Amino acid sequence: MARSARSLGWTTIALLAMAFAFRLFYGLSMPFWSEDERQIYLIGLQSFARGEWPYLGADVVWTGGRLPGALMGLLIRWPLTLWPAPEAPFVMLNLLSFAALAFFAWYLCRRQPEVPRWLIWSALLTLPWTLNFSTHINNVSYVLVGGIVFFVGFFEGWPRLRRGIVPFWVAWSFMGAGLVFVMQMHMSWVLLPPYVLVAAVGVAFRPRESVAERRSDVLRAVAGLVVGIFVTGSMLMPTIQRDGLFAGGFSAAVSFQAQSPLGLVTIAARVMSLASFETNRFLGFSTADRALVLWRHLWMAPFVLIAGIAGVIQPLWMAITAFRRDARDPADWAAVRGLAAATALLIYASFFLSIRGPQAHAFYVTFPIAALFACSCWRVSAQAAPQHRRRWERVAGVVIASGIVVHTGLALDRWPRLSLYADRPLVAAAITQRNDRFLGDRRDTAKELVDHRPRPIDGVADIDAYLAERPEDALQVVDSQWTREAAGVSRFRLAVANRGRAAAWVDIRYQTTYFGADGQSLESHEGVIKRIVQPGGTLAGLDISDDYAPSAAVRATLIVTGAERVIPVRAPGPAG
């Protein structure tokens, strides 16, 4: 028996290690050179390279402000300090998100023992949302960690949902820590205070308790909340001391926007999709992108089909299950259903005051509620039809396996083209030479610079030549090939050479033009190549999906129309 238990323990450890390795592999394969990912990485890299405290975090792009607090930058700077390699922040993020998901899986297994443990663990670690937003450097990826901590605290701090799995005061400290953690990562933190208020009302007016018991619960809750706020708030206080309580100017993101009544249905579906195998949105940025990915890797198609069907059916199944009765624990089922419905309503109402329209990643912080609801739906469904339980477990296993295969294919597709490894030496040089500007300027830094003027430390030999070069003159398209692929997807395979001698370039803007048999222009598209090209260098092997080509097009051209100037990498030396 002891040998069997020991063997099971080692098997579990091996499986968890494989899961972590897969998640890290997938995160490293995801787009690195896109503006949002690069800008987030630059927050920590700038702090590391310059030895500066990162007072502000992610940009609130639509207002020009930034979120207050140092936590975002420090979670990138700290790993670079321990291991000055481009992968270090990815490893840190994956350790944090894996630990958070493992903790949440443990919690759900304790809370929902009727649901198979293997299903909870494997689903949480491989769901499209937890793979695509918690494994690569993006501020939304960090939200998962704070969201799980906060909502486990809420589940155990709100009397209607409490199961006693986490000590009461610890639950409230989780809420405080999770709230201020997310506050430094993403604007979705504004969704969390109402949950604190609901839990506080539940504690203060808990029925069947004496006045002394209520007072004791309130004091423990307040003490726990304060402790939690202090833990993550310590990274926020220097910013408040320097810039005031409303540091970052993010309050400008509040603006009244009318919402369609049908928006509530859409948001409810999107909330449930957070805990489903919604795969389509992660295959590419557009329908044409997704079609081209499948065209390059036809072997993925059956697995994409399985995961895609599951991603549509699963939210519908959850919605239908919500109307079933739970004879075993009706009070908990009612609380979970009510919480899910109230969450959708809260999100819908919040967008009346948001400068941007509803987007699923904007309320990704509520993922734990969707996951709890999904687990509860499984429990209720298993009670209603226990004879079909084994069959549905097999179906779930096939869907999870298909999702793993799909994401493996996506990783292989993106690795050489879009990931860190498209130009790892450039990132390594920025770390080694402690010059964040090799990866471009931060949005707010660029505003303070005149034409991105080099600093003495940047080592630009001819500043006049650097500032005089124009992207239209320096950047040339070479080896361009245009083809019309399946379903009319327009595909360009090309290389872009930097004939200039002084400046590197990033975010290379281009224009495509399609011509008919008579030589007349039919239509034009615009796009951006998210890469950095050094003076005298060439970006080879670019594979671009340019939406759909006009049916009458027989020829297409692609020209460079602009780019952003970047400090070029120099050979390391004493001046660096």
C-alpha positions as CSV (number, residue, x, y, z in Angstrom):
1,M,0.0,0.0,0.0
2,A,2.8,2.4,0.9
3,R,4.6,1.6,-2.3
4,S,1.4,2.2,-4.3
5,A,0.9,5.6,-2.6
6,R,4.5,6.6,-3.2
7,S,4.2,5.6,-6.9
8,L,1.0,7.6,-7.3
9,G,2.7,10.6,-5.7
10,W,5.6,10.5,-8.1
11,T,3.3,10.0,-11.0
12,T,1.3,13.1,-9.9
13,I,4.5,15.1,-9.6
14,A,5.6,14.0,-13.0
15,L,2.3,15.0,-14.6
16,L,2.3,18.4,-12.9
17,A,5.9,19.0,-14.1
18,M,4.8,18.1,-17.6
19,A,1.8,20.5,-17.4
20,F,4.1,23.3,-16.2
21,A,6.6,22.6,-19.0
22,F,3.8,22.6,-21.6
23,R,2.4,25.9,-20.3
24,L,5.8,27.5,-20.3
25,F,6.5,26.2,-23.8
26,Y,3.2,27.7,-25.0
27,G,3.8,31.0,-23.3
28,L,7.2,31.4,-24.9
29,S,5.7,30.7,-28.3
30,M,3.2,33.4,-28.1
31,P,3.6,36.8,-29.9
32,F,6.3,38.9,-28.2
33,W,6.8,41.7,-30.6
34,S,3.3,43.0,-30.6
35,E,2.9,46.5,-29.1
36,D,1.1,45.5,-25.9
37,E,3.4,42.6,-25.1
38,R,6.5,44.6,-25.8
39,Q,5.3,47.6,-23.9
40,I,4.6,45.5,-20.8
41,Y,8.0,43.8,-21.0
42,L,9.6,47.3,-21.3
43,I,8.1,48.4,-18.0
44,G,10.2,45.8,-16.1
45,L,13.2,46.0,-18.5
46,Q,13.4,49.8,-18.1
47,S,13.4,49.5,-14.4
48,F,16.1,46.8,-14.5
49,A,18.3,48.6,-17.0
50,R,18.1,52.0,-15.4
51,G,17.9,50.9,-11.8
52,E,14.7,53.0,-11.3
53,W,11.7,52.2,-9.2
54,P,8.7,51.5,-11.5
55,Y,6.1,53.8,-10.0
56,L,3.6,53.2,-12.7
57,G,2.3,50.0,-14.4
58,A,0.4,49.1,-17.5
59,D,-0.9,51.8,-19.9
60,V,-4.5,52.8,-20.0
61,V,-4.1,53.3,-23.8
62,W,-7.4,55.0,-24.5
63,T,-6.8,57.8,-22.0
64,G,-3.0,58.1,-22.2
65,G,-2.7,57.3,-18.5
66,R,-1.1,54.5,-16.6
67,L,-2.1,52.3,-13.7
68,P,-0.4,53.2,-10.4
69,G,1.9,50.8,-8.6
70,A,5.2,49.1,-9.0
71,L,4.1,45.4,-8.9
72,M,3.8,45.1,-12.7
73,G,7.3,46.3,-13.3
74,L,8.8,44.4,-10.3
75,L,7.4,41.1,-11.5
76,I,9.5,41.5,-14.6
77,R,12.5,43.2,-13.0
78,W,13.0,40.7,-10.2
79,P,13.4,37.6,-12.3
80,L,15.8,39.6,-14.7
81,T,17.9,40.4,-11.6
82,L,18.0,36.8,-10.5
83,W,18.6,35.4,-14.0
84,P,19.4,38.0,-16.7
85,A,17.9,36.1,-19.6
86,P,15.0,37.0,-21.8
87,E,13.0,34.0,-20.6
88,A,13.3,34.9,-16.9
89,P,10.0,37.0,-16.7
90,F,8.2,34.2,-18.5
91,V,9.3,31.7,-16.0
92,M,8.2,33.9,-13.1
93,L,4.8,34.5,-14.6
94,N,4.3,30.8,-15.3
95,L,5.4,29.9,-11.7
96,L,2.8,32.4,-10.4
97,S,0.0,31.4,-12.7
98,F,0.6,27.7,-12.3
99,A,0.7,28.0,-8.5
100,A,-2.6,30.0,-8.6
101,L,-4.3,27.5,-10.8
102,A,-3.0,24.6,-8.7
103,F,-4.4,26.3,-5.6
104,F,-7.7,26.9,-7.3
105,A,-7.9,23.3,-8.5
106,W,-7.2,22.1,-4.9
107,Y,-9.9,24.4,-3.7
108,L,-12.5,23.3,-6.2
109,C,-11.7,19.6,-5.6
110,R,-12.4,20.2,-1.9
111,R,-15.6,22.2,-2.6
112,Q,-16.9,20.0,-5.4
113,P,-15.8,16.4,-4.5
114,E,-18.4,15.0,-6.9
115,V,-16.5,16.4,-9.9
116,P,-13.5,14.2,-11.0
117,R,-10.2,15.6,-9.8
118,W,-8.4,14.8,-13.0
119,L,-11.1,16.8,-14.9
120,I,-10.7,19.9,-12.7
121,W,-6.9,19.9,-12.8
122,S,-6.5,19.2,-16.5
123,A,-9.2,21.6,-17.5
124,L,-7.9,24.5,-15.4
125,L,-4.4,24.1,-16.6
126,T,-5.3,23.7,-20.3
127,L,-8.4,25.9,-20.9
128,P,-7.8,28.2,-23.8
129,W,-8.3,31.3,-21.6
130,T,-5.8,30.1,-19.0
131,L,-3.2,29.2,-21.6
132,N,-3.5,32.3,-23.7
133,F,-3.8,34.7,-20.7
134,S,-1.4,33.6,-18.0
135,T,1.6,32.2,-19.8
136,H,3.0,35.1,-21.8
137,I,4.0,38.6,-20.9
138,N,0.8,40.7,-21.0
139,N,-0.8,42.6,-18.1
140,V,-4.0,40.6,-18.5
141,S,-2.0,37.4,-17.9
142,Y,-1.1,38.6,-14.4
143,V,-4.8,39.3,-13.7
144,L,-5.5,35.6,-13.3
145,V,-3.2,35.3,-10.3
146,G,-4.9,38.2,-8.4
147,G,-8.4,37.1,-9.6
148,I,-8.0,33.6,-8.2
149,V,-6.7,34.9,-4.8
150,F,-9.5,37.4,-4.6
151,F,-12.4,35.1,-5.5
152,V,-11.3,32.2,-3.4
153,G,-11.3,34.7,-0.6
154,F,-14.7,35.9,-1.6
155,F,-16.1,32.4,-1.8
156,E,-14.9,31.7,1.7
157,G,-15.5,35.2,3.1
158,W,-19.2,35.5,2.0
159,P,-21.3,33.5,4.4
160,R,-23.7,32.2,1.7
161,L,-20.8,30.4,-0.1
162,R,-18.5,29.7,2.7
163,R,-17.5,26.0,3.1
164,G,-14.7,26.4,5.8
165,I,-12.0,25.3,3.5
166,V,-9.9,28.5,4.2
167,P,-9.9,30.2,7.6
168,F,-12.3,33.2,7.7
169,W,-9.7,35.9,8.4
170,V,-7.4,34.4,5.8
171,A,-10.2,34.6,3.2
172,W,-10.6,38.3,3.8
173,S,-6.9,38.8,3.6
174,F,-7.1,37.1,0.2
175,M,-9.7,39.6,-0.9
176,G,-7.6,42.5,0.1
177,A,-4.4,41.2,-1.4
178,G,-6.1,40.1,-4.7
179,L,-7.9,43.5,-5.0
180,V,-4.8,45.6,-4.8
181,F,-2.8,43.1,-6.9
182,V,-5.3,43.5,-9.8
183,M,-5.5,47.2,-9.2
184,Q,-1.8,47.5,-10.3
185,M,-2.4,45.2,-13.4
186,H,-5.6,46.1,-15.2
187,M,-8.6,48.4,-15.1
188,S,-10.9,45.4,-14.4
189,W,-10.1,45.9,-10.7
190,V,-13.1,48.2,-10.6
191,L,-15.3,45.1,-10.8
192,L,-14.0,43.8,-7.5
193,P,-15.1,46.3,-4.8
194,P,-18.8,45.3,-5.1
195,Y,-18.0,41.8,-4.1
196,V,-16.2,43.1,-1.0
197,L,-19.3,45.1,-0.2
198,V,-21.6,42.1,-0.7
199,A,-19.4,39.9,1.5
200,A,-19.2,42.7,4.2
201,V,-23.0,43.0,4.2
202,G,-23.3,39.2,4.5
203,V,-21.0,39.1,7.5
204,A,-22.5,42.2,9.3
205,F,-26.1,40.9,8.9
206,R,-25.5,37.2,9.1
207,P,-28.7,35.5,10.5
208,R,-28.8,33.2,13.5
209,E,-25.8,34.8,15.1
210,S,-25.6,36.8,18.3
211,V,-24.4,40.4,18.4
212,A,-21.1,39.3,19.9
213,E,-20.5,36.7,17.2
214,R,-21.3,39.2,14.5
215,R,-18.9,41.7,16.1
216,S,-16.2,39.1,16.2
217,D,-16.7,38.2,12.5
218,V,-16.6,41.8,11.5
219,L,-13.4,42.5,13.4
220,R,-11.7,39.4,11.9
221,A,-12.9,40.3,8.4
222,V,-11.6,43.9,8.7
223,A,-8.3,42.7,10.2
224,G,-7.8,40.2,7.4
225,L,-8.7,42.7,4.7
226,V,-6.2,45.3,6.1
227,V,-3.5,42.7,6.2
228,G,-4.1,41.6,2.6
229,I,-4.2,45.2,1.4
230,F,-0.9,45.9,3.1
231,V,0.8,42.9,1.5
232,T,0.3,44.0,-2.1
233,G,-0.4,47.6,-1.3
234,S,3.2,48.1,-0.1
235,M,4.1,48.2,-3.8
236,L,1.5,50.9,-4.4
237,M,2.3,53.3,-1.5
238,P,5.5,54.9,-3.1
239,T,3.4,55.9,-6.1
240,I,0.7,57.4,-3.9
241,Q,3.2,59.2,-1.9
242,R,4.8,60.7,-5.0
243,D,1.8,61.3,-7.2
244,G,-1.2,61.3,-4.9
245,L,-4.2,59.0,-4.5
246,F,-5.3,59.2,-8.2
247,A,-1.9,58.6,-9.7
248,G,-1.6,57.6,-13.3
249,G,-4.6,59.6,-14.6
250,F,-6.7,56.4,-15.1
251,S,-9.9,58.1,-13.9
252,A,-10.2,59.5,-17.5
253,A,-11.3,56.0,-18.5
254,V,-14.7,56.7,-17.0
255,S,-17.1,57.9,-19.7
256,F,-20.8,57.2,-20.1
257,Q,-21.6,54.8,-23.0
258,A,-25.1,53.5,-23.7
259,Q,-25.3,49.7,-24.0
260,S,-27.8,47.6,-26.0
261,P,-30.1,45.4,-23.9
262,L,-28.9,42.4,-25.9
263,G,-25.5,43.2,-24.6
264,L,-26.4,41.5,-21.3
265,V,-27.0,38.2,-23.2
266,T,-23.7,38.5,-25.0
267,I,-21.8,39.3,-21.8
268,A,-23.4,36.3,-20.0
269,A,-22.3,34.0,-22.8
270,R,-18.8,35.4,-22.7
271,V,-18.6,35.0,-18.9
272,M,-19.5,31.3,-19.3
273,S,-17.0,31.0,-22.2
274,L,-14.2,31.9,-19.9
275,A,-14.4,28.4,-18.4
276,S,-15.1,26.7,-21.7
277,F,-12.9,25.5,-24.7
278,E,-13.5,28.7,-26.7
279,T,-10.8,28.1,-29.2
280,N,-11.7,30.1,-32.3
281,R,-10.6,33.6,-31.0
282,F,-7.1,32.3,-30.1
283,L,-6.3,30.8,-33.5
284,G,-5.5,34.2,-35.0
285,F,-6.4,37.9,-35.0
286,S,-8.9,37.6,-37.9
287,T,-10.8,35.0,-39.8
288,A,-8.2,35.1,-42.6
289,D,-5.4,34.6,-40.0
290,R,-7.1,31.5,-38.6
291,A,-7.7,30.1,-42.1
292,L,-4.1,30.6,-43.0
293,V,-2.9,28.9,-39.8
294,L,-5.0,25.8,-40.6
295,W,-3.8,26.0,-44.2
296,R,-0.2,25.8,-43.0
297,H,-1.1,22.9,-40.6
298,L,-3.9,20.9,-42.0
299,W,-3.3,18.1,-39.5
300,M,-4.8,20.5,-36.8
301,A,-8.2,20.7,-38.5
302,P,-9.9,17.7,-36.8
303,F,-8.7,18.8,-33.3
304,V,-9.7,22.4,-34.0
305,L,-13.2,21.1,-35.0
306,I,-13.6,19.1,-31.8
307,A,-12.4,21.9,-29.5
308,G,-14.5,24.4,-31.5
309,I,-17.7,22.5,-31.2
310,A,-17.1,22.0,-27.5
311,G,-16.5,25.7,-27.1
312,V,-19.9,26.4,-28.5
313,I,-21.8,23.6,-26.8
314,Q,-20.3,24.0,-23.4
315,P,-21.7,27.5,-22.6
316,L,-25.1,26.4,-23.9
317,W,-25.0,23.4,-21.7
318,M,-24.1,25.6,-18.7
319,A,-27.0,27.9,-19.5
320,I,-29.5,25.0,-19.7
321,T,-28.1,23.4,-16.6
322,A,-28.7,26.6,-14.7
323,F,-32.4,25.9,-14.7
324,R,-32.1,22.4,-13.2
325,R,-32.7,21.7,-9.6
326,D,-30.1,20.4,-7.1
327,A,-31.7,18.2,-4.6
328,R,-28.5,17.5,-2.6
329,D,-27.4,21.1,-1.9
330,P,-30.0,23.5,-3.1
331,A,-28.8,26.5,-1.0
332,D,-25.3,26.3,-2.5
333,W,-26.6,25.8,-6.0
334,A,-28.9,28.8,-5.6
335,A,-26.0,31.0,-4.4
336,V,-23.7,29.9,-7.2
337,R,-26.4,30.6,-9.9
338,G,-27.2,33.9,-8.3
339,L,-23.6,34.9,-8.2
340,A,-23.0,34.0,-11.9
341,A,-26.1,36.0,-12.9
342,A,-25.2,38.9,-10.8
343,T,-21.7,38.9,-12.2
344,A,-23.0,39.1,-15.7
345,L,-25.3,42.0,-14.7
346,L,-22.5,43.8,-12.9
347,I,-20.2,43.6,-15.9
348,Y,-23.0,44.8,-18.2
349,A,-23.7,47.8,-16.0
350,S,-20.0,48.6,-15.7
351,F,-19.7,49.2,-19.4
352,F,-22.2,52.0,-19.2
353,L,-19.3,53.9,-17.5
354,S,-16.4,52.6,-19.6
355,I,-14.7,54.5,-22.4
356,R,-14.4,51.2,-24.3
357,G,-17.0,48.6,-25.4
358,P,-17.4,45.2,-23.9
359,Q,-14.5,42.8,-24.6
360,A,-14.1,39.5,-22.9
361,H,-10.5,40.1,-21.6
362,A,-11.8,43.2,-19.8
363,F,-13.6,40.9,-17.3
364,Y,-11.2,38.0,-17.4
365,V,-10.7,38.7,-13.6
366,T,-14.1,37.0,-13.0
367,F,-12.8,33.7,-14.4
368,P,-13.0,31.9,-11.0
369,I,-16.7,32.6,-10.9
370,A,-17.2,31.0,-14.3
371,A,-15.1,28.0,-13.3
372,L,-17.0,27.5,-10.0
373,F,-20.3,27.7,-12.0
374,A,-19.0,25.2,-14.5
375,C,-18.0,22.7,-11.8
376,S,-21.4,23.2,-10.1
377,C,-23.1,22.5,-13.4
378,W,-21.2,19.3,-13.8
379,R,-22.2,18.2,-10.3
380,V,-25.9,18.9,-10.9
381,S,-25.8,17.2,-14.3
382,A,-24.1,14.1,-12.8
383,Q,-26.9,13.9,-10.2
384,A,-29.6,14.2,-12.9
385,A,-28.1,11.4,-15.1
386,P,-25.6,9.3,-13.2
387,Q,-25.7,6.6,-15.8
388,H,-24.1,8.9,-18.4
389,R,-21.3,10.1,-16.1
390,R,-18.6,7.8,-17.5
391,R,-19.6,8.7,-21.1
392,W,-19.3,12.4,-20.5
393,E,-16.0,11.9,-18.7
394,R,-14.7,10.3,-21.9
395,V,-16.0,13.2,-24.0
396,A,-14.4,15.7,-21.7
397,G,-11.1,13.8,-22.0
398,V,-11.2,13.9,-25.8
399,V,-12.0,17.6,-25.7
400,I,-9.1,18.4,-23.3
401,A,-6.7,16.3,-25.4
402,S,-7.9,18.0,-28.6
403,G,-7.3,21.4,-26.9
404,I,-3.7,20.4,-26.0
405,V,-3.0,19.3,-29.6
406,V,-4.5,22.5,-31.0
407,H,-2.3,24.7,-28.7
408,T,0.7,22.6,-29.5
409,G,0.1,23.3,-33.2
410,L,-0.3,27.0,-32.5
411,A,3.0,27.0,-30.6
412,L,4.8,25.4,-33.4
413,D,3.3,27.8,-35.9
414,R,4.2,30.9,-34.0
415,W,7.6,30.0,-32.5
416,P,9.8,31.0,-35.5
417,R,7.6,33.9,-36.7
418,L,6.1,35.8,-33.8
419,S,7.7,34.6,-30.5
420,L,10.6,35.9,-28.5
421,Y,12.8,33.5,-30.6
422,A,12.2,35.3,-33.8
423,D,15.0,37.6,-32.5
424,R,16.1,36.5,-29.0
425,P,19.6,37.9,-29.4
426,L,18.2,41.5,-29.6
427,V,16.4,41.0,-26.2
428,A,19.5,39.4,-24.7
429,A,21.5,42.4,-25.8
430,A,19.1,44.8,-24.2
431,I,19.4,42.9,-20.9
432,T,23.2,42.4,-21.1
433,Q,23.9,46.0,-22.1
434,R,21.2,47.3,-19.8
435,N,19.6,49.4,-22.6
436,D,15.8,49.0,-22.8
437,R,15.7,51.3,-25.8
438,F,17.0,48.5,-28.0
439,L,13.3,47.2,-27.9
440,G,11.8,50.7,-28.5
441,D,10.6,53.4,-26.3
442,R,7.8,53.2,-23.7
443,R,4.7,55.1,-24.8
444,D,5.0,57.7,-22.1
445,T,8.8,58.1,-22.6
446,A,8.4,58.7,-26.3
447,K,6.2,61.7,-25.5
448,E,9.1,63.3,-23.5
449,L,11.7,62.8,-26.3
450,V,12.1,64.9,-29.3
451,D,12.1,62.6,-32.3
452,H,13.2,59.8,-29.9
453,R,16.5,61.6,-29.5
454,P,19.3,59.3,-28.3
455,R,21.0,59.6,-24.9
456,P,24.8,59.6,-24.6
457,I,24.5,56.1,-23.1
458,D,22.7,54.8,-26.2
459,G,26.0,55.0,-28.1
460,V,24.6,56.3,-31.4
461,A,27.7,57.5,-33.3
462,D,26.0,59.9,-35.8
463,I,22.9,61.4,-34.1
464,D,22.1,63.6,-37.1
465,A,22.1,60.7,-39.5
466,Y,19.9,58.7,-37.0
467,L,17.3,61.5,-36.8
468,A,17.5,62.2,-40.6
469,E,16.7,58.7,-41.8
470,R,13.1,58.1,-43.0
471,P,11.5,54.6,-42.9
472,E,10.2,55.0,-46.4
473,D,13.7,55.4,-47.7
474,A,15.5,53.0,-45.4
475,L,13.1,50.1,-45.5
476,Q,12.7,48.1,-48.7
477,V,10.5,45.1,-49.5
478,V,12.5,42.3,-51.1
479,D,11.5,38.8,-52.4
480,S,7.8,39.5,-52.2
481,Q,5.4,36.7,-53.3
482,W,1.7,37.0,-53.3
483,T,-0.7,34.1,-53.5
484,R,-4.4,33.6,-53.1
485,E,-4.9,30.6,-50.7
486,A,-8.0,28.6,-49.7
487,A,-11.2,30.5,-49.3
488,G,-9.6,33.5,-51.0
489,V,-7.2,34.4,-48.1
490,S,-4.5,36.8,-49.3
491,R,-1.0,35.7,-48.4
492,F,2.3,37.6,-48.8
493,R,5.6,35.9,-48.2
494,L,8.4,38.5,-48.2
495,A,11.4,40.0,-46.6
496,V,12.0,43.6,-45.5
497,A,15.6,45.0,-45.6
498,N,16.8,48.0,-43.7
499,R,19.2,49.8,-46.1
500,G,19.8,52.6,-43.6
501,R,22.9,52.8,-41.6
502,A,21.9,54.6,-38.4
503,A,18.4,53.7,-37.2
504,A,16.6,50.5,-36.4
505,W,12.8,50.3,-37.0
506,V,9.8,48.7,-35.3
507,D,6.1,48.5,-36.1
508,I,6.7,48.6,-39.8
509,R,3.5,49.9,-41.5
510,Y,2.7,48.7,-45.0
511,Q,0.0,49.1,-47.6
512,T,-1.1,46.4,-50.0
513,T,-2.8,47.2,-53.3
514,Y,-4.8,44.7,-55.5
515,F,-5.0,45.1,-59.3
516,G,-7.4,43.6,-61.8
517,A,-6.5,42.1,-65.3
518,D,-6.8,45.6,-66.8
519,G,-4.2,47.0,-64.4
520,Q,-6.7,49.1,-62.5
521,S,-6.4,49.3,-58.7
522,L,-9.3,47.4,-57.0
523,E,-8.7,48.0,-53.3
524,S,-6.0,48.6,-50.7
525,H,-5.4,47.3,-47.2
526,E,-3.1,48.5,-44.4
527,G,-1.2,46.5,-41.8
528,V,1.8,46.4,-39.4
529,I,4.8,44.1,-39.2
530,K,5.5,43.7,-35.5
531,R,9.2,43.2,-35.6
532,I,12.4,45.2,-35.2
533,V,15.0,45.4,-38.0
534,Q,18.5,46.6,-37.4
535,P,20.6,48.9,-39.8
536,G,21.8,46.7,-42.7
537,G,19.6,43.8,-41.5
538,T,16.8,41.9,-43.1
539,L,13.6,40.5,-41.7
540,A,13.3,37.3,-43.8
541,G,10.6,34.6,-43.9
542,L,7.7,37.0,-43.2
543,D,4.3,35.3,-43.8
544,I,1.4,37.8,-43.7
545,S,-2.3,37.2,-44.0
546,D,-3.8,40.3,-45.6
547,D,-7.5,39.5,-45.1
548,Y,-9.3,38.4,-48.3
549,A,-8.2,39.3,-51.8
550,P,-10.8,40.7,-54.2
551,S,-12.1,38.0,-56.5
552,A,-11.0,39.9,-59.6
553,A,-7.4,40.5,-58.4
554,V,-4.6,39.0,-60.5
555,R,-1.7,40.9,-59.0
556,A,-0.9,42.5,-55.6
557,T,1.9,44.8,-54.3
558,L,3.1,45.6,-50.8
559,I,5.0,48.8,-49.9
560,V,6.3,50.2,-46.7
561,T,4.6,53.4,-45.6
562,G,6.2,54.1,-42.2
563,A,7.7,52.8,-39.0
564,E,8.8,53.8,-35.5
565,R,12.5,54.7,-34.9
566,V,14.5,52.5,-32.5
567,I,18.0,52.8,-31.0
568,P,20.1,50.3,-32.9
569,V,22.0,47.6,-31.0
570,R,25.7,48.4,-30.8
571,A,28.6,46.0,-30.2
572,P,29.2,45.7,-26.5
573,G,32.1,47.6,-25.1
574,P,33.4,49.9,-22.3
575,A,30.9,52.6,-23.3
576,G,27.9,50.3,-22.6
